[in-house]
Amino acid sequence: MTYRVSLFQDITISRITDKILPLVKEWQSRPLESVYAVVFMDVICYHVRSEGQIIKKAVYIAIGINMEGTREVLRMWIKENESAKFWLSVLNSLKNRGLEDILIACVDGLKQISWCNRGGISEDGDPAVHNPPDTQFDQVL
């Protein structure tokens, strides 16, 4: 499919943006289910053109599978760079929207998010990690 953006005038694009932005804000802050069976969290880095320069942007994404098996994008964030510490704010954001527990969290090599045997998200927004006796698990920083 070819998009003929050249057919749109700047004013038309502005009108479309003005109509879409409130819907995007509403989607970003919508309530989440309290429990998700699986949540995938990943970041993809892109090189984008901004003000005549090529810069790197990181797109963070959280995708959940609810208890009925339905997939949904929970949220996407765009940041200047990739940061493992940013994931803690992602978890906080999801908790503030109603998330209480993730049964399986799929993350790619983030040592800061090691949940092995955890029990939900704690009051401060960090995943609660329970260390079984005689076993050492990494906790969220």
N, C-alpha and C positions, 0 to 999 in steps of 0.2 A: 504494500500500500504506500502510495506517495502522498506526503502532506504538502500542500501548496501554501506554505506560510506567506509567501510573497503576495498572495491575494488579500491577506488581512492588512488593514492599515493599523498604525500604532494605536489609534484611538479604539479600534475594535478589540485589539489584544488587551488594552487597559480595561475595557468594559468586561471582558471575559474574566480577567484576573480579579476585578472587583467583585464579581458574582461568585467566583470559586473560593476565594480566600476565607470568607466566613464558614463555608462548608468544610474546608480543610481544618480550620481551628476547632470546629465542633467535633470532627472525626478524631482529632488528636487528643481531645479531652473527654471522649466518651467513656462511660463506665465500662470496666472489664468484668469478666466473670471472676469469681473468687478463687477458683481452682482450674488450672490447665494441666492436662495429662502430659503434654510435652511443650516446651518452649525452646525454639532455636534462636540463638543470638549470634550475629555475625557482623562484620564490617567489611565493606568493599571500598577501596581507594580508587578514585578517578582523577585524571588530569583534565581540568576544565579551563576554558578561556574566560578570563575575567578582566575587564578593562584593558584589553590588548595583551595580557600576559597569560601564560599557561601556569596554573597553580594546582596544587593537590587538594582534593576535598575527600573527606571520609564520610561515607554513608553507613550509619549504624542501623540495623534492622532487628526487630524482635517479631518472630512469627510464632503464634500459638496454635496448638491443637486442643480444642476443648474436650470435655468428657464425653461428648456425643460423637467425636471424631471430625468435627468441622474445623478446617484451617482458617486462620484469619491473621492478617498483618496487625499486630498490636500497636506498633508505632515505628516510624522512621525518624532519624535525626541526622542532620548534616552538620559536620564540624570541620574545622580547619585541618585536623590531623587525627591519626589513630592513637588512642590512649586507653590502656587497660583500666585505668582508674575511672574513666568515663562510664564504664559499665555499672559502677555502684550507683551513679546518678540515674542510669536507665532503670535499675531495679527500684530505686526510690520512686521514680515517676510512675512505674507500673503499680507499685503498692498504693500510691496516692489515688489511683484510679480504681481501686478495689481488689487488686490481686493479693491473695493471702498465701497461696501455695502453688508450687510447681512440682509435679511428681518427677519429671525427667527434664533436666536442663541440658541442652546440647550446645556446647561452646567449643571453640577451636583454639586449644592451647593457651587459655587464659588461666594462669596459675592463681591469680587473685580470686577467681571464682571456681573454687573446688568444693563441691557440695556432697560428695559421696553419700553420707548418711545424715541428711539434714532434715530439719523439721519446720519448714515454712520460712516466712520472712519475719524477722524480729521487729520490734517496735521502732527501732532506728532505721529500718528499711534494709538492713543487711540480711542476707540469708542466714538463718540460724543453723549452725553446724553442730551436730552432736558427735562427740568422739567416743566410740565404743571403748570399753576397757581394753588395755594392752594394744591399742591401735592408734597410730598417729595420723591424723588427717590435717591437711592444710586448711586454715580458716580464711575467710574473706578478710582482706586487709581493711 
